[in-house]
Each structure stands twice: as structure tokens, then as C-alpha cells.
Amino acid sequence: MSRIITILLVLLNLTCFSQESKYAINENVDLIFKEESVKIDSSNIHVYKLQIENNSDLKQIFWISEINKTGLNNEQLIRNHFFKIKGDFNLFQLATDNISKDSKLPLNSISFLTKVINPKNIFQYNIISKNQESNEIKNSLERLITNQIVIIPETETKKYFEIETIDKILFKGNSSIIDWELLKSKIID
């Protein structure tokens, strides 16, 4: 219960400290990195917000790659994310199989989270950390932004599928919350 209250207070932006950096992912998409710190009951809670702004007239597709994207083209990134077997299946199979819409699929996990960001819209990824060294986290998140965050225009996926085909695996919200402890194991050095 206290964890839920803590998250709610943090998300209400009871900010004591805030820093912001801006990254141009491509000519149409900016990623704004915000660090905020809140003190609750003598505990420091850090919230790291990765805010993706789609400034284009095209839909953009976002995910966090499990591999370093450096040197890979969009085709390789799409194939790795949607068509590479992960366990017993791949994401495209999940999208096109006759799985009940009520099935509990792990699509909000870091490995599967895929989001379509509509034109002129924003998606925010909130990373929550309690009593962690902020420089270490900030450096790790900067590596994540540079090496693993993938944002490509919908037109790049049309060779493989239409967005409507994969609708049931897409993250529907405008923001997602994740604990730093879960995310840090996914960051490539």
C-alpha cells in the first residue's frame, strides 16, 4: 500500500529537484529526459522520465531493443523485435494468433512493450528509483537512449505488416511506469 501511495505522490509531481535534457532521435522525434527527486518520509524517490515527442505527421513506433541498435538498419531492428523467437513465440505470432483478447499477455514488460505514438502526441516512460545514486542511473539511461531506444516511422513496417495487424500487442496507454531494478538488467553496457 505504501508503494502505491509513493508512486501516486511522485506522479503528482511533488518535485523538490528537477533537471532536463533533450535528445533529437531523428528529424521528427525528440526525447526529453527529465530527472525529478521527491522526499517522502525521509526517503528520496527519483523519477526519471523519458518523454518521446512525435513532432511529425506520421505515426512512430517505439520499443526498447534487447540488442544494441548501433550499426543496424530499421529492417534489422524490425526483424529482431517482431520476428525473432523469444521463448516459444515471437511478437508477430502473438499479434496474429487467435489468442483471446482477455488473455493475460506480458505485453507491458520491458522486452515486449511496443507503442505507436500518433502524430503530434507524446509517450512517457517513468522510471522509479528509491535511494539510488542518480549519476549511475542517469549514465545508464543515457546509454539506453543512445543504444537501445528504437523509434521508427510506421511507413518502415509496411513491408512486413500493417499496424492494425499487430493492434492487440500494442501498449495502449500514454505513459508507463517501471521500477529501476527491473529496467537496469535490460540495459546493455
C-alpha positions as CSV (number, residue, x, y, z in Angstrom):
1,M,0.0,0.0,0.0
2,S,2.8,2.4,0.9
3,R,4.4,1.7,-2.5
4,I,1.2,2.7,-4.3
5,I,0.9,5.9,-2.3
6,T,4.6,6.7,-3.0
7,I,4.1,6.3,-6.8
8,L,1.0,8.4,-6.8
9,L,2.7,11.2,-4.9
10,V,5.6,11.1,-7.3
11,L,3.4,11.2,-10.3
12,L,1.6,14.2,-8.9
13,N,4.9,15.9,-9.4
14,L,5.7,17.0,-5.8
15,T,9.1,17.9,-7.1
16,C,11.9,19.2,-5.0
17,F,14.5,18.9,-7.7
18,S,14.3,18.7,-11.5
19,Q,16.8,18.5,-14.4
20,E,16.0,18.1,-18.1
21,S,18.0,17.1,-21.2
22,K,16.8,16.9,-24.8
23,Y,17.9,14.4,-27.5
24,A,16.9,14.6,-31.2
25,I,16.2,10.9,-32.1
26,N,15.6,11.9,-35.7
27,E,14.3,15.0,-37.5
28,N,10.8,14.3,-36.4
29,V,11.1,12.9,-32.9
30,D,12.6,14.4,-29.7
31,L,13.2,12.5,-26.5
32,I,13.2,14.6,-23.4
33,F,14.9,13.2,-20.3
34,K,13.8,14.6,-17.0
35,E,15.1,13.7,-13.6
36,E,13.0,14.6,-10.6
37,S,13.6,14.0,-6.9
38,V,10.9,13.9,-4.2
39,K,11.4,13.4,-0.5
40,I,8.7,11.3,1.2
41,D,9.1,10.2,4.8
42,S,12.9,10.8,4.8
43,S,13.2,8.7,1.6
44,N,14.4,10.1,-1.6
45,I,12.4,8.9,-4.6
46,H,13.9,9.6,-8.0
47,V,11.7,9.7,-11.1
48,Y,13.4,9.6,-14.5
49,K,11.0,10.5,-17.3
50,L,11.7,9.6,-20.9
51,Q,9.2,11.7,-22.8
52,I,9.0,10.9,-26.5
53,E,7.5,13.7,-28.6
54,N,6.3,12.8,-32.1
55,N,6.6,16.1,-34.0
56,S,5.8,14.5,-37.4
57,D,2.7,13.9,-39.4
58,L,3.4,10.1,-39.3
59,K,2.8,7.5,-36.6
60,Q,6.0,6.5,-34.9
61,I,6.7,3.0,-33.4
62,F,8.6,2.9,-30.1
63,W,10.3,0.0,-28.3
64,I,13.4,-0.8,-26.2
65,S,15.7,-3.1,-28.2
66,E,17.2,-6.1,-26.4
67,I,20.3,-5.6,-28.6
68,N,22.5,-2.6,-29.3
69,K,20.9,-0.8,-32.3
70,T,24.2,0.8,-33.3
71,G,25.0,0.0,-36.9
72,L,21.7,-1.8,-37.5
73,N,19.2,-0.5,-40.1
74,N,15.4,-0.3,-39.5
75,E,14.8,-3.6,-41.3
76,Q,17.2,-5.4,-38.9
77,L,15.6,-3.8,-35.9
78,I,12.1,-4.6,-37.0
79,R,13.0,-8.3,-37.7
80,N,14.7,-8.6,-34.3
81,H,11.8,-7.1,-32.3
82,F,8.8,-8.6,-34.1
83,F,10.0,-11.8,-35.7
84,K,12.9,-13.1,-33.5
85,I,11.7,-16.1,-31.4
86,K,11.6,-15.2,-27.7
87,G,10.9,-18.4,-25.8
88,D,8.2,-20.3,-27.7
89,F,6.9,-17.4,-29.9
90,N,7.6,-14.0,-31.5
91,L,5.6,-10.8,-31.1
92,F,4.2,-11.1,-34.6
93,Q,2.8,-14.5,-33.9
94,L,1.2,-13.2,-30.7
95,A,-0.4,-10.5,-32.8
96,T,-1.8,-12.7,-35.4
97,D,-2.7,-15.9,-33.5
98,N,-6.2,-16.4,-32.3
99,I,-5.5,-15.7,-28.7
100,S,-8.4,-14.3,-26.7
101,K,-8.3,-10.6,-26.2
102,D,-8.8,-11.4,-22.5
103,S,-5.6,-13.4,-22.3
104,K,-3.0,-12.1,-19.9
105,L,0.0,-11.4,-22.1
106,P,3.1,-9.8,-20.7
107,L,3.0,-7.0,-23.3
108,N,3.8,-4.2,-20.8
109,S,7.1,-5.9,-19.8
110,I,10.2,-4.2,-21.0
111,S,11.0,-6.8,-23.6
112,F,7.6,-6.6,-25.2
113,L,6.4,-3.0,-24.8
114,T,5.7,-1.7,-28.2
115,K,3.9,1.7,-28.6
116,V,2.5,3.5,-31.6
117,I,2.9,7.3,-31.0
118,N,0.4,9.2,-33.1
119,P,1.4,12.4,-34.8
120,K,1.9,15.4,-32.5
121,N,1.5,13.2,-29.4
122,I,3.7,12.3,-26.5
123,F,4.5,9.0,-24.8
124,Q,6.2,9.0,-21.4
125,Y,8.2,6.2,-19.8
126,N,8.6,6.8,-16.0
127,I,11.4,5.0,-14.2
128,I,11.1,5.0,-10.4
129,S,14.1,4.5,-8.1
130,K,14.3,4.7,-4.3
131,N,17.5,5.9,-2.7
132,Q,19.8,5.2,-5.7
133,E,22.8,7.1,-6.9
134,S,21.4,9.3,-9.5
135,N,24.6,9.7,-11.6
136,E,24.8,6.0,-12.1
137,I,21.2,5.7,-13.2
138,K,21.5,8.8,-15.4
139,N,24.5,7.4,-17.2
140,S,22.8,4.1,-17.7
141,L,19.7,5.7,-19.0
142,E,21.8,7.8,-21.4
143,R,23.3,4.5,-22.7
144,L,19.7,3.2,-23.1
145,I,18.6,6.2,-25.1
146,T,21.7,6.0,-27.4
147,N,21.9,2.3,-27.8
148,Q,18.5,0.7,-27.3
149,I,15.6,3.0,-27.8
150,V,14.1,2.5,-31.2
151,I,11.7,4.9,-32.8
152,I,10.8,4.4,-36.4
153,P,8.1,5.7,-38.7
154,E,5.1,3.4,-39.3
155,T,5.9,3.5,-43.1
156,E,9.1,1.4,-42.3
157,T,6.9,-1.5,-41.0
158,K,4.6,-1.6,-44.0
159,K,6.9,-4.0,-45.8
160,Y,6.1,-6.6,-43.1
161,F,2.7,-5.7,-41.7
162,E,0.1,-3.1,-41.2
163,I,-0.2,-1.5,-37.7
164,E,-3.8,-2.8,-37.5
165,T,-2.5,-6.3,-37.8
166,I,-0.5,-6.0,-34.5
167,D,-3.0,-3.9,-32.6
168,K,-3.6,-6.4,-29.8
169,I,0.1,-6.4,-28.8
170,L,0.4,-2.6,-28.8
171,F,0.6,-0.7,-25.5
172,K,-2.4,1.5,-25.3
173,G,-1.6,4.0,-22.6
174,N,0.2,7.3,-22.9
175,S,2.7,6.5,-20.2
176,S,4.2,3.5,-18.5
177,I,5.8,3.1,-15.0
178,I,8.7,0.8,-14.3
179,D,10.9,0.2,-11.3
180,W,14.6,0.9,-11.9
181,E,15.6,-2.5,-10.5
182,L,13.7,-4.2,-13.3
183,L,15.0,-1.9,-16.1
184,K,18.7,-1.9,-15.2
185,S,19.1,-5.6,-16.0
186,K,17.9,-4.9,-19.6
187,I,20.5,-2.1,-20.2
188,I,23.4,-3.1,-22.4
189,D,26.8,-1.8,-21.4
